[in-house]
Amino acid sequence: MATKKEFDVFTHELVPEHRVLSKEEKEELLKKYRIRISQLPQIKASDPAVIALGAEPGDVIEIKRKSPTAGYYYYYRLVVED
């Protein structure tokens, strides 16, 4: 019987860099953009990147993407229950 190999989603060239913000970083983000946590776009807890990071519902994920014009840009997602 073959065993199932784990796949690291972050090794794929199309998956941008992800990280979980600390509590302090999350509060600063909300203050900087003058928003409530409920106004952030959502990402499900079952997303492969969220699982790989070990993020929990209520955490905020920072995603760093490459841009041909801006260099890099960041966007944020709130982890929610499925």
mmCIF file of the N, C-alpha and C atoms, coordinates in Angstrom:
data_MODEL
# 
_entry.id   MODEL 
# 
loop_
_atom_site.group_PDB 
_atom_site.id 
_atom_site.type_symbol 
_atom_site.label_atom_id 
_atom_site.label_alt_id 
_atom_site.label_comp_id 
_atom_site.label_asym_id 
_atom_site.label_entity_id 
_atom_site.label_seq_id 
_atom_site.pdbx_PDB_ins_code 
_atom_site.Cartn_x 
_atom_site.Cartn_y 
_atom_site.Cartn_z 
_atom_site.occupancy 
_atom_site.B_iso_or_equiv 
_atom_site.pdbx_formal_charge 
_atom_site.auth_seq_id 
_atom_site.auth_comp_id 
_atom_site.auth_asym_id 
_atom_site.auth_atom_id 
_atom_site.pdbx_PDB_model_num 
ATOM 1   N N  . MET A 1 1  ? 0.846   -1.182 0.000   1.00 0.00 ? 1  MET A N  1 
ATOM 2   C CA . MET A 1 1  ? 0.000   0.000  0.000   1.00 0.00 ? 1  MET A CA 1 
ATOM 3   C C  . MET A 1 1  ? 0.889   1.243  0.000   1.00 0.00 ? 1  MET A C  1 
ATOM 4   N N  . ALA A 1 2  ? 0.648   2.141  -0.925  1.00 0.00 ? 2  ALA A N  1 
ATOM 5   C CA . ALA A 1 2  ? 1.456   3.352  -1.049  1.00 0.00 ? 2  ALA A CA 1 
ATOM 6   C C  . ALA A 1 2  ? 1.032   4.382  -0.011  1.00 0.00 ? 2  ALA A C  1 
ATOM 7   N N  . THR A 1 3  ? 2.022   5.126  0.493   1.00 0.00 ? 3  THR A N  1 
ATOM 8   C CA . THR A 1 3  ? 1.707   6.192  1.441   1.00 0.00 ? 3  THR A CA 1 
ATOM 9   C C  . THR A 1 3  ? 1.545   7.495  0.684   1.00 0.00 ? 3  THR A C  1 
ATOM 10  N N  . LYS A 1 4  ? 0.718   8.348  1.206   1.00 0.00 ? 4  LYS A N  1 
ATOM 11  C CA . LYS A 1 4  ? 0.448   9.642  0.584   1.00 0.00 ? 4  LYS A CA 1 
ATOM 12  C C  . LYS A 1 4  ? 1.558   10.620 0.959   1.00 0.00 ? 4  LYS A C  1 
ATOM 13  N N  . LYS A 1 5  ? 2.185   11.247 -0.053  1.00 0.00 ? 5  LYS A N  1 
ATOM 14  C CA . LYS A 1 5  ? 3.234   12.223 0.198   1.00 0.00 ? 5  LYS A CA 1 
ATOM 15  C C  . LYS A 1 5  ? 2.622   13.590 0.445   1.00 0.00 ? 5  LYS A C  1 
ATOM 16  N N  . GLU A 1 6  ? 3.214   14.299 1.374   1.00 0.00 ? 6  GLU A N  1 
ATOM 17  C CA . GLU A 1 6  ? 2.786   15.668 1.640   1.00 0.00 ? 6  GLU A CA 1 
ATOM 18  C C  . GLU A 1 6  ? 3.360   16.575 0.562   1.00 0.00 ? 6  GLU A C  1 
ATOM 19  N N  . PHE A 1 7  ? 2.597   17.585 0.162   1.00 0.00 ? 7  PHE A N  1 
ATOM 20  C CA . PHE A 1 7  ? 3.047   18.542 -0.835  1.00 0.00 ? 7  PHE A CA 1 
ATOM 21  C C  . PHE A 1 7  ? 3.106   19.919 -0.195  1.00 0.00 ? 7  PHE A C  1 
ATOM 22  N N  . ASP A 1 8  ? 4.244   20.579 -0.289  1.00 0.00 ? 8  ASP A N  1 
ATOM 23  C CA . ASP A 1 8  ? 4.399   21.924 0.255   1.00 0.00 ? 8  ASP A CA 1 
ATOM 24  C C  . ASP A 1 8  ? 3.932   22.926 -0.796  1.00 0.00 ? 8  ASP A C  1 
ATOM 25  N N  . VAL A 1 9  ? 2.776   23.546 -0.566  1.00 0.00 ? 9  VAL A N  1 
ATOM 26  C CA . VAL A 1 9  ? 2.194   24.465 -1.551  1.00 0.00 ? 9  VAL A CA 1 
ATOM 27  C C  . VAL A 1 9  ? 3.101   25.660 -1.830  1.00 0.00 ? 9  VAL A C  1 
ATOM 28  N N  . PHE A 1 10 ? 3.949   26.017 -0.880  1.00 0.00 ? 10 PHE A N  1 
ATOM 29  C CA . PHE A 1 10 ? 4.790   27.209 -1.042  1.00 0.00 ? 10 PHE A CA 1 
ATOM 30  C C  . PHE A 1 10 ? 5.991   26.985 -1.957  1.00 0.00 ? 10 PHE A C  1 
ATOM 31  N N  . THR A 1 11 ? 6.220   25.743 -2.368  1.00 0.00 ? 11 THR A N  1 
ATOM 32  C CA . THR A 1 11 ? 7.306   25.489 -3.312  1.00 0.00 ? 11 THR A CA 1 
ATOM 33  C C  . THR A 1 11 ? 6.863   25.700 -4.755  1.00 0.00 ? 11 THR A C  1 
ATOM 34  N N  . HIS A 1 12 ? 5.571   25.852 -4.978  1.00 0.00 ? 12 HIS A N  1 
ATOM 35  C CA . HIS A 1 12 ? 5.070   26.052 -6.338  1.00 0.00 ? 12 HIS A CA 1 
ATOM 36  C C  . HIS A 1 12 ? 5.301   27.495 -6.765  1.00 0.00 ? 12 HIS A C  1 
ATOM 37  N N  . GLU A 1 13 ? 5.727   27.686 -7.995  1.00 0.00 ? 13 GLU A N  1 
ATOM 38  C CA . GLU A 1 13 ? 6.086   29.021 -8.481  1.00 0.00 ? 13 GLU A CA 1 
ATOM 39  C C  . GLU A 1 13 ? 4.914   29.990 -8.551  1.00 0.00 ? 13 GLU A C  1 
ATOM 40  N N  . LEU A 1 14 ? 3.690   29.505 -8.618  1.00 0.00 ? 14 LEU A N  1 
ATOM 41  C CA . LEU A 1 14 ? 2.530   30.389 -8.706  1.00 0.00 ? 14 LEU A CA 1 
ATOM 42  C C  . LEU A 1 14 ? 1.940   30.767 -7.352  1.00 0.00 ? 14 LEU A C  1 
ATOM 43  N N  . VAL A 1 15 ? 2.435   30.167 -6.293  1.00 0.00 ? 15 VAL A N  1 
ATOM 44  C CA . VAL A 1 15 ? 1.913   30.469 -4.952  1.00 0.00 ? 15 VAL A CA 1 
ATOM 45  C C  . VAL A 1 15 ? 2.776   31.562 -4.329  1.00 0.00 ? 15 VAL A C  1 
ATOM 46  N N  . PRO A 1 16 ? 2.170   32.724 -4.033  1.00 0.00 ? 16 PRO A N  1 
ATOM 47  C CA . PRO A 1 16 ? 2.947   33.809 -3.441  1.00 0.00 ? 16 PRO A CA 1 
ATOM 48  C C  . PRO A 1 16 ? 3.295   33.533 -1.980  1.00 0.00 ? 16 PRO A C  1 
ATOM 49  N N  . GLU A 1 17 ? 4.175   34.356 -1.442  1.00 0.00 ? 17 GLU A N  1 
ATOM 50  C CA . GLU A 1 17 ? 4.600   34.226 -0.046  1.00 0.00 ? 17 GLU A CA 1 
ATOM 51  C C  . GLU A 1 17 ? 3.439   34.603 0.885   1.00 0.00 ? 17 GLU A C  1 
ATOM 52  N N  . HIS A 1 18 ? 3.204   33.775 1.895   1.00 0.00 ? 18 HIS A N  1 
ATOM 53  C CA . HIS A 1 18 ? 2.152   33.997 2.900   1.00 0.00 ? 18 HIS A CA 1 
ATOM 54  C C  . HIS A 1 18 ? 2.804   34.026 4.278   1.00 0.00 ? 18 HIS A C  1 
ATOM 55  N N  . ARG A 1 19 ? 2.203   34.778 5.195   1.00 0.00 ? 19 ARG A N  1 
ATOM 56  C CA . ARG A 1 19 ? 2.613   34.715 6.597   1.00 0.00 ? 19 ARG A CA 1 
ATOM 57  C C  . ARG A 1 19 ? 1.460   35.182 7.475   1.00 0.00 ? 19 ARG A C  1 
ATOM 58  N N  . VAL A 1 20 ? 1.454   34.693 8.713   1.00 0.00 ? 20 VAL A N  1 
ATOM 59  C CA . VAL A 1 20 ? 0.428   35.068 9.690   1.00 0.00 ? 20 VAL A CA 1 
ATOM 60  C C  . VAL A 1 20 ? 0.920   36.299 10.430  1.00 0.00 ? 20 VAL A C  1 
ATOM 61  N N  . LEU A 1 21 ? 0.062   37.311 10.522  1.00 0.00 ? 21 LEU A N  1 
ATOM 62  C CA . LEU A 1 21 ? 0.417   38.525 11.265  1.00 0.00 ? 21 LEU A CA 1 
ATOM 63  C C  . LEU A 1 21 ? 0.303   38.278 12.767  1.00 0.00 ? 21 LEU A C  1 
ATOM 64  N N  . SER A 1 22 ? 1.180   38.911 13.529  1.00 0.00 ? 22 SER A N  1 
ATOM 65  C CA . SER A 1 22 ? 1.076   38.851 14.987  1.00 0.00 ? 22 SER A CA 1 
ATOM 66  C C  . SER A 1 22 ? -0.123  39.694 15.425  1.00 0.00 ? 22 SER A C  1 
ATOM 67  N N  . LYS A 1 23 ? -0.501  39.553 16.675  1.00 0.00 ? 23 LYS A N  1 
ATOM 68  C CA . LYS A 1 23 ? -1.628  40.321 17.214  1.00 0.00 ? 23 LYS A CA 1 
ATOM 69  C C  . LYS A 1 23 ? -1.365  41.823 17.077  1.00 0.00 ? 23 LYS A C  1 
ATOM 70  N N  . GLU A 1 24 ? -0.140  42.243 17.359  1.00 0.00 ? 24 GLU A N  1 
ATOM 71  C CA . GLU A 1 24 ? 0.219   43.658 17.268  1.00 0.00 ? 24 GLU A CA 1 
ATOM 72  C C  . GLU A 1 24 ? 0.165   44.147 15.816  1.00 0.00 ? 24 GLU A C  1 
ATOM 73  N N  . GLU A 1 25 ? 0.679   43.328 14.896  1.00 0.00 ? 25 GLU A N  1 
ATOM 74  C CA . GLU A 1 25 ? 0.648   43.701 13.479  1.00 0.00 ? 25 GLU A CA 1 
ATOM 75  C C  . GLU A 1 25 ? -0.788  43.797 12.966  1.00 0.00 ? 25 GLU A C  1 
ATOM 76  N N  . LYS A 1 26 ? -1.636  42.888 13.426  1.00 0.00 ? 26 LYS A N  1 
ATOM 77  C CA . LYS A 1 26 ? -3.041  42.898 13.021  1.00 0.00 ? 26 LYS A CA 1 
ATOM 78  C C  . LYS A 1 26 ? -3.727  44.184 13.495  1.00 0.00 ? 26 LYS A C  1 
ATOM 79  N N  . GLU A 1 27 ? -3.491  44.562 14.749  1.00 0.00 ? 27 GLU A N  1 
ATOM 80  C CA . GLU A 1 27 ? -4.087  45.790 15.286  1.00 0.00 ? 27 GLU A CA 1 
ATOM 81  C C  . GLU A 1 27 ? -3.588  47.018 14.530  1.00 0.00 ? 27 GLU A C  1 
ATOM 82  N N  . GLU A 1 28 ? -2.288  47.035 14.199  1.00 0.00 ? 28 GLU A N  1 
ATOM 83  C CA . GLU A 1 28 ? -1.722  48.159 13.461  1.00 0.00 ? 28 GLU A CA 1 
ATOM 84  C C  . GLU A 1 28 ? -2.295  48.251 12.042  1.00 0.00 ? 28 GLU A C  1 
ATOM 85  N N  . LEU A 1 29 ? -2.495  47.104 11.408  1.00 0.00 ? 29 LEU A N  1 
ATOM 86  C CA . LEU A 1 29 ? -3.084  47.071 10.063  1.00 0.00 ? 29 LEU A CA 1 
ATOM 87  C C  . LEU A 1 29 ? -4.483  47.677 10.073  1.00 0.00 ? 29 LEU A C  1 
ATOM 88  N N  . LEU A 1 30 ? -5.299  47.262 11.035  1.00 0.00 ? 30 LEU A N  1 
ATOM 89  C CA . LEU A 1 30 ? -6.664  47.775 11.131  1.00 0.00 ? 30 LEU A CA 1 
ATOM 90  C C  . LEU A 1 30 ? -6.670  49.272 11.409  1.00 0.00 ? 30 LEU A C  1 
ATOM 91  N N  . LYS A 1 31 ? -5.755  49.719 12.252  1.00 0.00 ? 31 LYS A N  1 
ATOM 92  C CA . LYS A 1 31 ? -5.642  51.137 12.579  1.00 0.00 ? 31 LYS A CA 1 
ATOM 93  C C  . LYS A 1 31 ? -5.163  51.942 11.361  1.00 0.00 ? 31 LYS A C  1 
ATOM 94  N N  . LYS A 1 32 ? -4.169  51.417 10.656  1.00 0.00 ? 32 LYS A N  1 
ATOM 95  C CA . LYS A 1 32 ? -3.596  52.103 9.493   1.00 0.00 ? 32 LYS A CA 1 
ATOM 96  C C  . LYS A 1 32 ? -4.648  52.361 8.415   1.00 0.00 ? 32 LYS A C  1 
ATOM 97  N N  . TYR A 1 33 ? -5.459  51.341 8.128   1.00 0.00 ? 33 TYR A N  1 
ATOM 98  C CA . TYR A 1 33 ? -6.456  51.467 7.064   1.00 0.00 ? 33 TYR A CA 1 
ATOM 99  C C  . TYR A 1 33 ? -7.833  51.881 7.581   1.00 0.00 ? 33 TYR A C  1 
ATOM 100 N N  . ARG A 1 34 ? -7.938  52.089 8.885   1.00 0.00 ? 34 ARG A N  1 
ATOM 101 C CA . ARG A 1 34 ? -9.190  52.525 9.519   1.00 0.00 ? 34 ARG A CA 1 
ATOM 102 C C  . ARG A 1 34 ? -10.351 51.617 9.135   1.00 0.00 ? 34 ARG A C  1 
ATOM 103 N N  . ILE A 1 35 ? -10.138 50.324 9.363   1.00 0.00 ? 35 ILE A N  1 
ATOM 104 C CA . ILE A 1 35 ? -11.154 49.329 9.036   1.00 0.00 ? 35 ILE A CA 1 
ATOM 105 C C  . ILE A 1 35 ? -11.410 48.420 10.234  1.00 0.00 ? 35 ILE A C  1 
ATOM 106 N N  . ARG A 1 36 ? -12.526 47.718 10.167  1.00 0.00 ? 36 ARG A N  1 
ATOM 107 C CA . ARG A 1 36 ? -12.831 46.683 11.150  1.00 0.00 ? 36 ARG A CA 1 
ATOM 108 C C  . ARG A 1 36 ? -12.369 45.350 10.573  1.00 0.00 ? 36 ARG A C  1 
ATOM 109 N N  . ILE A 1 37 ? -12.109 44.399 11.424  1.00 0.00 ? 37 ILE A N  1 
ATOM 110 C CA . ILE A 1 37 ? -11.628 43.094 10.975  1.00 0.00 ? 37 ILE A CA 1 
ATOM 111 C C  . ILE A 1 37 ? -12.614 42.437 10.007  1.00 0.00 ? 37 ILE A C  1 
ATOM 112 N N  . SER A 1 38 ? -13.893 42.680 10.191  1.00 0.00 ? 38 SER A N  1 
ATOM 113 C CA . SER A 1 38 ? -14.923 42.092 9.330   1.00 0.00 ? 38 SER A CA 1 
ATOM 114 C C  . SER A 1 38 ? -14.882 42.661 7.908   1.00 0.00 ? 38 SER A C  1 
ATOM 115 N N  . GLN A 1 39 ? -14.169 43.757 7.696   1.00 0.00 ? 39 GLN A N  1 
ATOM 116 C CA . GLN A 1 39 ? -14.084 44.356 6.371   1.00 0.00 ? 39 GLN A CA 1 
ATOM 117 C C  . GLN A 1 39 ? -12.968 43.762 5.510   1.00 0.00 ? 39 GLN A C  1 
ATOM 118 N N  . LEU A 1 40 ? -12.139 42.907 6.108   1.00 0.00 ? 40 LEU A N  1 
ATOM 119 C CA . LEU A 1 40 ? -11.076 42.262 5.337   1.00 0.00 ? 40 LEU A CA 1 
ATOM 120 C C  . LEU A 1 40 ? -11.660 41.159 4.460   1.00 0.00 ? 40 LEU A C  1 
ATOM 121 N N  . PRO A 1 41 ? -11.084 40.939 3.282   1.00 0.00 ? 41 PRO A N  1 
ATOM 122 C CA . PRO A 1 41 ? -11.492 39.778 2.485   1.00 0.00 ? 41 PRO A CA 1 
ATOM 123 C C  . PRO A 1 41 ? -11.193 38.508 3.279   1.00 0.00 ? 41 PRO A C  1 
ATOM 124 N N  . GLN A 1 42 ? -11.917 37.455 2.997   1.00 0.00 ? 42 GLN A N  1 
ATOM 125 C CA . GLN A 1 42 ? -11.799 36.232 3.782   1.00 0.00 ? 42 GLN A CA 1 
ATOM 126 C C  . GLN A 1 42 ? -11.079 35.123 3.023   1.00 0.00 ? 42 GLN A C  1 
ATOM 127 N N  . ILE A 1 43 ? -10.490 34.218 3.789   1.00 0.00 ? 43 ILE A N  1 
ATOM 128 C CA . ILE A 1 43 ? -9.893  32.998 3.254   1.00 0.00 ? 43 ILE A CA 1 
ATOM 129 C C  . ILE A 1 43 ? -10.311 31.870 4.193   1.00 0.00 ? 43 ILE A C  1 
ATOM 130 N N  . LYS A 1 44 ? -10.744 30.767 3.632   1.00 0.00 ? 44 LYS A N  1 
ATOM 131 C CA . LYS A 1 44 ? -11.248 29.665 4.455   1.00 0.00 ? 44 LYS A CA 1 
ATOM 132 C C  . LYS A 1 44 ? -10.113 28.940 5.173   1.00 0.00 ? 44 LYS A C  1 
ATOM 133 N N  . ALA A 1 45 ? -10.433 28.429 6.339   1.00 0.00 ? 45 ALA A N  1 
ATOM 134 C CA . ALA A 1 45 ? -9.461  27.680 7.138   1.00 0.00 ? 45 ALA A CA 1 
ATOM 135 C C  . ALA A 1 45 ? -9.026  26.400 6.435   1.00 0.00 ? 45 ALA A C  1 
ATOM 136 N N  . SER A 1 46 ? -9.802  25.941 5.466   1.00 0.00 ? 46 SER A N  1 
ATOM 137 C CA . SER A 1 46 ? -9.460  24.723 4.722   1.00 0.00 ? 46 SER A CA 1 
ATOM 138 C C  . SER A 1 46 ? -8.553  24.994 3.522   1.00 0.00 ? 46 SER A C  1 
ATOM 139 N N  . ASP A 1 47 ? -8.216  26.251 3.264   1.00 0.00 ? 47 ASP A N  1 
ATOM 140 C CA . ASP A 1 47 ? -7.314  26.576 2.151   1.00 0.00 ? 47 ASP A CA 1 
ATOM 141 C C  . ASP A 1 47 ? -5.961  25.915 2.412   1.00 0.00 ? 47 ASP A C  1 
ATOM 142 N N  . PRO A 1 48 ? -5.356  25.287 1.406   1.00 0.00 ? 48 PRO A N  1 
ATOM 143 C CA . PRO A 1 48 ? -4.080  24.602 1.607   1.00 0.00 ? 48 PRO A CA 1 
ATOM 144 C C  . PRO A 1 48 ? -2.976  25.488 2.193   1.00 0.00 ? 48 PRO A C  1 
ATOM 145 N N  . ALA A 1 49 ? -2.916  26.745 1.793   1.00 0.00 ? 49 ALA A N  1 
ATOM 146 C CA . ALA A 1 49 ? -1.899  27.650 2.331   1.00 0.00 ? 49 ALA A CA 1 
ATOM 147 C C  . ALA A 1 49 ? -2.145  27.935 3.809   1.00 0.00 ? 49 ALA A C  1 
ATOM 148 N N  . VAL A 1 50 ? -3.401  28.087 4.194   1.00 0.00 ? 50 VAL A N  1 
ATOM 149 C CA . VAL A 1 50 ? -3.756  28.349 5.594   1.00 0.00 ? 50 VAL A CA 1 
ATOM 150 C C  . VAL A 1 50 ? -3.389  27.138 6.445   1.00 0.00 ? 50 VAL A C  1 
ATOM 151 N N  . ILE A 1 51 ? -3.688  25.951 5.949   1.00 0.00 ? 51 ILE A N  1 
ATOM 152 C CA . ILE A 1 51 ? -3.353  24.726 6.674   1.00 0.00 ? 51 ILE A CA 1 
ATOM 153 C C  . ILE A 1 51 ? -1.838  24.609 6.834   1.00 0.00 ? 51 ILE A C  1 
ATOM 154 N N  . ALA A 1 52 ? -1.100  24.878 5.755   1.00 0.00 ? 52 ALA A N  1 
ATOM 155 C CA . ALA A 1 52 ? 0.365   24.778 5.801   1.00 0.00 ? 52 ALA A CA 1 
ATOM 156 C C  . ALA A 1 52 ? 0.972   25.759 6.800   1.00 0.00 ? 52 ALA A C  1 
ATOM 157 N N  . LEU A 1 53 ? 0.350   26.931 6.951   1.00 0.00 ? 53 LEU A N  1 
ATOM 158 C CA . LEU A 1 53 ? 0.842   27.930 7.904   1.00 0.00 ? 53 LEU A CA 1 
ATOM 159 C C  . LEU A 1 53 ? 0.437   27.610 9.335   1.00 0.00 ? 53 LEU A C  1 
ATOM 160 N N  . GLY A 1 54 ? -0.587  26.800 9.495   1.00 0.00 ? 54 GLY A N  1 
ATOM 161 C CA . GLY A 1 54 ? -1.099  26.503 10.831  1.00 0.00 ? 54 GLY A CA 1 
ATOM 162 C C  . GLY A 1 54 ? -1.951  27.634 11.371  1.00 0.00 ? 54 GLY A C  1 
ATOM 163 N N  . ALA A 1 55 ? -2.530  28.435 10.479  1.00 0.00 ? 55 ALA A N  1 
ATOM 164 C CA . ALA A 1 55 ? -3.359  29.573 10.899  1.00 0.00 ? 55 ALA A CA 1 
ATOM 165 C C  . ALA A 1 55 ? -4.720  29.087 11.390  1.00 0.00 ? 55 ALA A C  1 
ATOM 166 N N  . GLU A 1 56 ? -5.300  29.847 12.280  1.00 0.00 ? 56 GLU A N  1 
ATOM 167 C CA . GLU A 1 56 ? -6.594  29.539 12.883  1.00 0.00 ? 56 GLU A CA 1 
ATOM 168 C C  . GLU A 1 56 ? -7.603  30.619 12.500  1.00 0.00 ? 56 GLU A C  1 
ATOM 169 N N  . PRO A 1 57 ? -8.912  30.313 12.562  1.00 0.00 ? 57 PRO A N  1 
ATOM 170 C CA . PRO A 1 57 ? -9.914  31.345 12.320  1.00 0.00 ? 57 PRO A CA 1 
ATOM 171 C C  . PRO A 1 57 ? -9.678  32.555 13.235  1.00 0.00 ? 57 PRO A C  1 
ATOM 172 N N  . GLY A 1 58 ? -9.759  33.735 12.649  1.00 0.00 ? 58 GLY A N  1 
ATOM 173 C CA . GLY A 1 58 ? -9.490  34.972 13.382  1.00 0.00 ? 58 GLY A CA 1 
ATOM 174 C C  . GLY A 1 58 ? -8.103  35.528 13.085  1.00 0.00 ? 58 GLY A C  1 
ATOM 175 N N  . ASP A 1 59 ? -7.197  34.684 12.565  1.00 0.00 ? 59 ASP A N  1 
ATOM 176 C CA . ASP A 1 59 ? -5.870  35.153 12.180  1.00 0.00 ? 59 ASP A CA 1 
ATOM 177 C C  . ASP A 1 59 ? -5.960  35.950 10.881  1.00 0.00 ? 59 ASP A C  1 
ATOM 178 N N  . VAL A 1 60 ? -4.994  36.824 10.663  1.00 0.00 ? 60 VAL A N  1 
ATOM 179 C CA . VAL A 1 60 ? -4.900  37.579 9.420   1.00 0.00 ? 60 VAL A CA 1 
ATOM 180 C C  . VAL A 1 60 ? -3.639  37.119 8.702   1.00 0.00 ? 60 VAL A C  1 
ATOM 181 N N  . ILE A 1 61 ? -3.805  36.798 7.422   1.00 0.00 ? 61 ILE A N  1 
ATOM 182 C CA . ILE A 1 61 ? -2.708  36.341 6.581   1.00 0.00 ? 61 ILE A CA 1 
ATOM 183 C C  . ILE A 1 61 ? -2.263  37.496 5.691   1.00 0.00 ? 61 ILE A C  1 
ATOM 184 N N  . GLU A 1 62 ? -0.952  37.732 5.639   1.00 0.00 ? 62 GLU A N  1 
ATOM 185 C CA . GLU A 1 62 ? -0.384  38.712 4.717   1.00 0.00 ? 62 GLU A CA 1 
ATOM 186 C C  . GLU A 1 62 ? 0.160   37.947 3.511   1.00 0.00 ? 62 GLU A C  1 
ATOM 187 N N  . ILE A 1 63 ? -0.226  38.364 2.319   1.00 0.00 ? 63 ILE A N  1 
ATOM 188 C CA . ILE A 1 63 ? 0.211   37.707 1.092   1.00 0.00 ? 63 ILE A CA 1 
ATOM 189 C C  . ILE A 1 63 ? 1.016   38.715 0.279   1.00 0.00 ? 63 ILE A C  1 
ATOM 190 N N  . LYS A 1 64 ? 2.244   38.324 -0.073  1.00 0.00 ? 64 LYS A N  1 
ATOM 191 C CA . LYS A 1 64 ? 3.168   39.192 -0.802  1.00 0.00 ? 64 LYS A CA 1 
ATOM 192 C C  . LYS A 1 64 ? 3.243   38.716 -2.243  1.00 0.00 ? 64 LYS A C  1 
ATOM 193 N N  . ARG A 1 65 ? 2.832   39.570 -3.172  1.00 0.00 ? 65 ARG A N  1 
ATOM 194 C CA . ARG A 1 65 ? 2.825   39.211 -4.581  1.00 0.00 ? 65 ARG A CA 1 
ATOM 195 C C  . ARG A 1 65 ? 3.770   40.098 -5.373  1.00 0.00 ? 65 ARG A C  1 
ATOM 196 N N  . LYS A 1 66 ? 4.324   39.538 -6.429  1.00 0.00 ? 66 LYS A N  1 
ATOM 197 C CA . LYS A 1 66 ? 5.156   40.315 -7.340  1.00 0.00 ? 66 LYS A CA 1 
ATOM 198 C C  . LYS A 1 66 ? 4.265   41.067 -8.310  1.00 0.00 ? 66 LYS A C  1 
ATOM 199 N N  . SER A 1 67 ? 4.710   42.269 -8.685  1.00 0.00 ? 67 SER A N  1 
ATOM 200 C CA . SER A 1 67 ? 3.988   43.081 -9.651  1.00 0.00 ? 67 SER A CA 1 
ATOM 201 C C  . SER A 1 67 ? 4.980   43.624 -10.669 1.00 0.00 ? 67 SER A C  1 
ATOM 202 N N  . PRO A 1 68 ? 4.655   43.566 -11.945 1.00 0.00 ? 68 PRO A N  1 
ATOM 203 C CA . PRO A 1 68 ? 5.584   44.092 -12.945 1.00 0.00 ? 68 PRO A CA 1 
ATOM 204 C C  . PRO A 1 68 ? 5.772   45.608 -12.845 1.00 0.00 ? 68 PRO A C  1 
ATOM 205 N N  . THR A 1 69 ? 4.807   46.308 -12.271 1.00 0.00 ? 69 THR A N  1 
ATOM 206 C CA . THR A 1 69 ? 4.907   47.765 -12.170 1.00 0.00 ? 69 THR A CA 1 
ATOM 207 C C  . THR A 1 69 ? 5.268   48.261 -10.772 1.00 0.00 ? 69 THR A C  1 
ATOM 208 N N  . ALA A 1 70 ? 4.766   47.598 -9.745  1.00 0.00 ? 70 ALA A N  1 
ATOM 209 C CA . ALA A 1 70 ? 4.969   48.082 -8.375  1.00 0.00 ? 70 ALA A CA 1 
ATOM 210 C C  . ALA A 1 70 ? 6.087   47.352 -7.637  1.00 0.00 ? 70 ALA A C  1 
ATOM 211 N N  . GLY A 1 71 ? 6.670   46.342 -8.240  1.00 0.00 ? 71 GLY A N  1 
ATOM 212 C CA . GLY A 1 71 ? 7.674   45.542 -7.539  1.00 0.00 ? 71 GLY A CA 1 
ATOM 213 C C  . GLY A 1 71 ? 6.987   44.457 -6.734  1.00 0.00 ? 71 GLY A C  1 
ATOM 214 N N  . TYR A 1 72 ? 6.563   44.800 -5.531  1.00 0.00 ? 72 TYR A N  1 
ATOM 215 C CA . TYR A 1 72 ? 5.792   43.890 -4.688  1.00 0.00 ? 72 TYR A CA 1 
ATOM 216 C C  . TYR A 1 72 ? 4.600   44.646 -4.126  1.00 0.00 ? 72 TYR A C  1 
ATOM 217 N N  . TYR A 1 73 ? 3.538   43.938 -3.876  1.00 0.00 ? 73 TYR A N  1 
ATOM 218 C CA . TYR A 1 73 ? 2.413   44.514 -3.151  1.00 0.00 ? 73 TYR A CA 1 
ATOM 219 C C  . TYR A 1 73 ? 1.873   43.471 -2.185  1.00 0.00 ? 73 TYR A C  1 
ATOM 220 N N  . TYR A 1 74 ? 1.213   43.956 -1.162  1.00 0.00 ? 74 TYR A N  1 
ATOM 221 C CA . TYR A 1 74 ? 0.719   43.097 -0.090  1.00 0.00 ? 74 TYR A CA 1 
ATOM 222 C C  . TYR A 1 74 ? -0.800  43.178 -0.040  1.00 0.00 ? 74 TYR A C  1 
ATOM 223 N N  . TYR A 1 75 ? -1.403  42.056 0.257   1.00 0.00 ? 75 TYR A N  1 
ATOM 224 C CA . TYR A 1 75 ? -2.816  42.094 0.569   1.00 0.00 ? 75 TYR A CA 1 
ATOM 225 C C  . TYR A 1 75 ? -3.073  41.155 1.730   1.00 0.00 ? 75 TYR A C  1 
ATOM 226 N N  . TYR A 1 76 ? -4.227  41.302 2.340   1.00 0.00 ? 76 TYR A N  1 
ATOM 227 C CA . TYR A 1 76 ? -4.514  40.666 3.619   1.00 0.00 ? 76 TYR A CA 1 
ATOM 228 C C  . TYR A 1 76 ? -5.833  39.921 3.546   1.00 0.00 ? 76 TYR A C  1 
ATOM 229 N N  . ARG A 1 77 ? -5.885  38.782 4.227   1.00 0.00 ? 77 ARG A N  1 
ATOM 230 C CA . ARG A 1 77 ? -7.075  37.962 4.285   1.00 0.00 ? 77 ARG A CA 1 
ATOM 231 C C  . ARG A 1 77 ? -7.323  37.529 5.727   1.00 0.00 ? 77 ARG A C  1 
ATOM 232 N N  . LEU A 1 78 ? -8.582  37.529 6.118   1.00 0.00 ? 78 LEU A N  1 
ATOM 233 C CA . LEU A 1 78 ? -9.015  37.053 7.424   1.00 0.00 ? 78 LEU A CA 1 
ATOM 234 C C  . LEU A 1 78 ? -9.352  35.580 7.317   1.00 0.00 ? 78 LEU A C  1 
ATOM 235 N N  . VAL A 1 79 ? -8.767  34.753 8.159   1.00 0.00 ? 79 VAL A N  1 
ATOM 236 C CA . VAL A 1 79 ? -9.069  33.326 8.159   1.00 0.00 ? 79 VAL A CA 1 
ATOM 237 C C  . VAL A 1 79 ? -10.415 33.111 8.849   1.00 0.00 ? 79 VAL A C  1 
ATOM 238 N N  . VAL A 1 80 ? -11.308 32.395 8.138   1.00 0.00 ? 80 VAL A N  1 
ATOM 239 C CA . VAL A 1 80 ? -12.662 32.130 8.664   1.00 0.00 ? 80 VAL A CA 1 
ATOM 240 C C  . VAL A 1 80 ? -12.934 30.635 8.644   1.00 0.00 ? 80 VAL A C  1 
ATOM 241 N N  . GLU A 1 81 ? -13.911 30.209 9.440   1.00 0.00 ? 81 GLU A N  1 
ATOM 242 C CA . GLU A 1 81 ? -14.355 28.800 9.464   1.00 0.00 ? 81 GLU A CA 1 
ATOM 243 C C  . GLU A 1 81 ? -14.921 28.451 8.094   1.00 0.00 ? 81 GLU A C  1 
ATOM 244 N N  . ASP A 1 82 ? -14.912 27.182 7.787   1.00 0.00 ? 82 ASP A N  1 
ATOM 245 C CA . ASP A 1 82 ? -15.501 26.722 6.509   1.00 0.00 ? 82 ASP A CA 1 
ATOM 246 C C  . ASP A 1 82 ? -17.003 26.831 6.524   1.00 0.00 ? 82 ASP A C  1 
# 
